[in-house]
């Protein structure tokens, strides 16, 4: 039986899902990794055989739920883990309602995998009227970080490829509103949908207040980056744009020519952290990855937010600074402190099972999938019949390229293409090579890009 694994933000979610796929593929089961849009499209057209679809969230909007209902009737099985677990959010009860609404999609989900004890307890109680089995598993994303083993040679190869000669300061951006790829009107409209007039007015008030503060925070961050670039020997800077931001916008905003600043959006932030020497963040969930990798964390808080509900927890980790001069002085000293109070660590353990737990999430997920496979009586042959469909897509692309030779056409890259660009097989192969160091059994797995946005994993 085929297993179909969803990814939405490729360079954010792919590493963990890729590891899960490598760990789950067998002679009986091929793995296909793609965006939800393509998996659902191919399934509805009958181009792929019924199998297990691992959802990237429990989207309960009517359009998505109706598609899942149709596919369930065709023999597809569903499991899920939300790639946005609300790690930085204090009120997870409210957050989960925003993400899952009434939870009706759970009707078709056999197993749901939680990140930690907190979401396990809340979701299991909240959606107990469904037959979904909730499993306290942890996240493949964290297992990916623990599965990487690099040496000085690999670090040099990585830095040489990017043209970096010095130590690395990584800025994983998470500014949001002012420079997000989603239009401001769409953001605020989505939050107000289905709310009462009183609730809508409060949402608007909070939104515009946060927008002003985020814009000021953006200005302070730009100033910090320029300041460090101008007078910090021994370091170079990587700016890794958030999936909801364009790296081109950061180039325009920083607006200086420098060999010491590298703008990257085609490598996962987890991989960049592995090779970096210092992480500078403000309210980002990336701080938890940095803790696992034992990287020095600088939390830069130049302003105080009126509503800091998603910043307080991540900003309780790392060395805190409010001005750029103190940041530079601290980096120059190279006397880095790994700071985290006991209360924050206890909360993190509650929210993230495999933060310290040696039992990884992969075995929990595989056990659940094996239960489905044993119950499923599948005598028909598995297939992924996309040859003619892909041929037509390639033909359309050639026609467009031919026309563009004579008439300059506007690029029609949308949000989907930005979040899930065409798969870079060289990047995937490099990731595979790195994971094979600690897990040599993965060498027996053949990886093939069967379309621009579909990856196949199978045993050689």
Secondary structure, DSSP 8 states (H G I E B T S, - for coil): --EEEE-SSHHHHHHHHHHHHHHH--SS--EEEE-HHHHHHHHHTT-B---EEEESS---SHHHHHHHHHHHHTT-EEEE--S---TT-S-HHHHHHHHHTT-GGGGGEEEEEESSHHHHHHHHHHTTTS--EEEE---HHHHHHHH----HHHHHHHHHHHT--SEEEEEE----GGGBSS-HHHHHHHHHTT--HHHHHHHHHHHHHHHHHHHHHHHHHHHHHHHHHHS-TTEEEEEE--TTB-HHHHHHHH----TTEEEESSS-HHHHHHH-SEEEESS-THHHHHHHTT-EEEEE-SS--SS-TTTTTGGGBSEEESSHHHHHHHHHHT-----B-HHHHHHHHHH-GGGT-SS-HHHHHHHHHHHHHHH----S---B--HHHHHHHHHHHHHHHHHHHHS-------HHHHHS----HHHHHHHHHHHHHH-GGGGGEEEEEEETTEEEEEE-
